[in-house]
Amino acid sequence: MTITLGEGRTPLLEAPRLSARYGIELWLKWEGANPTGSFKDRGMSVAVTRAVEDGAHTLVCASTGNTAASCAAYAARAGLRATIVVVRGAAAGPKLTQVRAVGGEIVEVDGTFSDAFAHAERLASEPGHVLVNSTNPHRIEGQKSAALEILEQLGSPPDVLTLPYGGGGNTRAYALGFGDRLPRFHPVQAADRAGTVASAIRIVEPVHRVDVEEIVARTGGSIVTVDDEQIAAARDLLGREEGVFCEPASAAGIAGLERGTASGGERVVCVVTGHGLKAGA
Ligand SMILES: *Cc1c(COP(=O)(O)O)cnc(C)c1O
């Protein structure tokens, strides 16, 4: 039985004003339209479906907030328990509200995301527990679906793909999804990975770093680094110019375009990863 809340099949929106601004053909893959408001739902559906098949009773994850909201919702849907490890004070309030609303248990730890992840790995080593971070291969498999949708929606691959770069799992998923029809990849990270306002990408040690660097090199792209001011400005620009309200991390791709990652009429897809209502400010 598939554990689903109706994830995926998200809109690919034209962005006429931002297209004119950058001299490109820009499309927004609007992942805030997923059931819990971020792309995490795509992979969670697959990971939780597999966990149920394997007889698990408890899902465990470490999270900056969106994996938490997604994990807890799909656990409730499947009739499983969810234990969510977060760094104290690091996850946006509305994301924790989402977890509590569906009965997830929140465990707070001091330190960085890596400390939270280590704690989650320890909890998940107990029998009947499954870790549903992006190191779970079923997460990546599910997230691939976004690239397949883009191929369907556009009829061909774009020239350029840009998206926020936190742990890098989503960059890997898109590369797998596009297969041998890869666009040029421009993952965008926060200059201050430890303290950025973009809490969804506040990850000091990206667990998929080696793969992300390989994908960027293979496609002739680059890893773009932007500061918090650029992220905030991009978030405002996306809202005011195109009517799309996203959380700060989700505007990283637009911040990258401001820095000139695409030009000359290129067809660009910017992945807008999560909803603005999640940010709580
Ligand atoms: C998880 C998340 C990211 C980062 O994705 P990675 O796969 O960790 O690189 C970016 N934006 C939002 C809204 C997220 O929830």
The ligand as a Gaussian input file, in Angstrom:
#p B3LYP/6-31G(d) Opt

LIG

0 1
 C       15.483000      20.594000       2.677000
 C       15.313000      21.914000       2.047000
 C       16.307000      22.488000       1.235000
 C       17.656000      21.851000       1.033000
 O       17.619000      20.665000       0.308000
 P       18.881000      19.671000       0.336000
 O       18.391000      18.444000      -0.310000
 O       19.231000      19.474000       1.784000
 O       20.003000      20.341000      -0.373000
 C       16.033000      23.691000       0.618000
 N       14.859000      24.328000       0.800000
 C       13.889000      23.816000       1.577000
 C       12.630000      24.584000       1.747000
 C       14.087000      22.612000       2.226000
 O       13.124000      22.108000       3.005000

